[in-house]
């Protein structure tokens, strides 16, 4: 009995010594290269801090339109994870055999109508305000950025109840894209376009609307009515067998990871539609 207790104690001491030795010898952090949608800057930043510390992971992040990031991967650029603002991009990579697990949904969003408070845009009149002949409507560019695809889907839904309205709204958005194409990239944001009086309405993710209103207090946001909203779903493409990338993806799906999603004004994937 005494020998058994001694052996147990000896094993425990050896284990503690090993742990202490490891703690005193800094381990090199595992690196994960992440391509992510621009609307996920806050999520990825928080993930790098929290998961990085907990899992000894160093996150190297690049941001852009999800379609653009997917194309960069297709052209040969290396990434461990693609965090996309849609499921279509990750699923396309999956269909090409570029992923190591099926596409994972991890967050949702809503579309918001951004306009000046003085315009008095409401759920009852927002379609009429956008269809007004002089109204300039901004969206992101479809295919390049899923936010543009979601806006086009919204226009299609409006077209079902207002025949022909979808073509008018897409024409307005395309006209703004053409008119602002020569601006320097730093000046293409919706707030800058509102400030320079180049647009009257912007359709964007609700997750970013609070920041826009803070930057320009005369702006107001309106959630697209639920029956018209495409309810954006964000997805992960796991592109390599890097164990650290797998751990990071799982962390994002964990309770702590989903708390990060909610903190950054997106909707955790298991929450009901808002």
Secondary structure as GFF3:
##gff-version 3
##sequence-region A 1 274
A	DSSP	alpha_helix	2	23	.	.	.	ID=ss1
A	DSSP	beta_strand	30	37	.	.	.	ID=ss2
A	DSSP	three_ten_helix	38	40	.	.	.	ID=ss3
A	DSSP	alpha_helix	41	55	.	.	.	ID=ss4
A	DSSP	beta_strand	57	64	.	.	.	ID=ss5
A	DSSP	alpha_helix	66	74	.	.	.	ID=ss6
A	DSSP	beta_strand	81	84	.	.	.	ID=ss7
A	DSSP	alpha_helix	88	95	.	.	.	ID=ss8
A	DSSP	beta_strand	104	108	.	.	.	ID=ss9
A	DSSP	beta_strand	111	116	.	.	.	ID=ss10
A	DSSP	three_ten_helix	117	119	.	.	.	ID=ss11
A	DSSP	alpha_helix	126	131	.	.	.	ID=ss12
A	DSSP	beta_strand	137	138	.	.	.	ID=ss13
A	DSSP	alpha_helix	146	161	.	.	.	ID=ss14
A	DSSP	alpha_helix	165	180	.	.	.	ID=ss15
A	DSSP	three_ten_helix	185	187	.	.	.	ID=ss16
A	DSSP	alpha_helix	190	195	.	.	.	ID=ss17
A	DSSP	beta_strand	201	205	.	.	.	ID=ss18
A	DSSP	three_ten_helix	206	208	.	.	.	ID=ss19
A	DSSP	alpha_helix	209	215	.	.	.	ID=ss20
A	DSSP	beta_strand	219	223	.	.	.	ID=ss21
A	DSSP	beta_strand	233	238	.	.	.	ID=ss22
A	DSSP	alpha_helix	243	253	.	.	.	ID=ss23
A	DSSP	alpha_helix	255	263	.	.	.	ID=ss24
A	DSSP	beta_strand	267	268	.	.	.	ID=ss25
###
